[in-house]
Amino acid sequence: MNAEEDLLSVHPEDGHVDGNAVAGAMSLVLGREATTIVLECAECGDRHRVAETRVYLRCPGMVVRCPACSACEVLLVDRPHRLQLTLMSIRIMELP
């Protein structure tokens, strides 16, 4: 089993991993530890830490979804010479 298969085996039913998978890249963009950042979903109002989100890696970039309603909250794309972070269905982002 390779590393990607090992990560995806956590939730084989839909291929997601937890938010820790995106925390390193988000930390680079935001300049601080990302796992404890609190997000409030604009769709359902759920409040959760980045570490609790569902992350899909088999997409163009990393897609971060709300653990309560699956709304797409963040899209992180590794582009040549830069990381692009797009905030989507987030009402509030609290940086500790």
C-alpha positions, 0 to 999 in steps of 0.5 A: 500500500502506498502513502496515498492509498493509506490516507484514503483508506481512512474513509474509503466510502467517499475518499476523504481524509480529515483536515490535518491533510490540508493543515500544512498547506493552509499554514503556509498560506496563512502564516500560522498553525491551521488545525485549530482555526475555527470555521463557521459554515455559511450554508448550515452555520456549523462551527468546527476546526479545520482538523475536523473538516473533510478533505478530498485530495483527488480533485484539482487541488484540495477541497475542504468540506464542512463536516456537517453539511458537506458544503465546499468551504475552501479550495487550495490549489498548488499552482506554479510558484504559488499556492492559491487559497479560495474561501467559499462557503465560510461565514467566519474564520477565527484565527487563534 
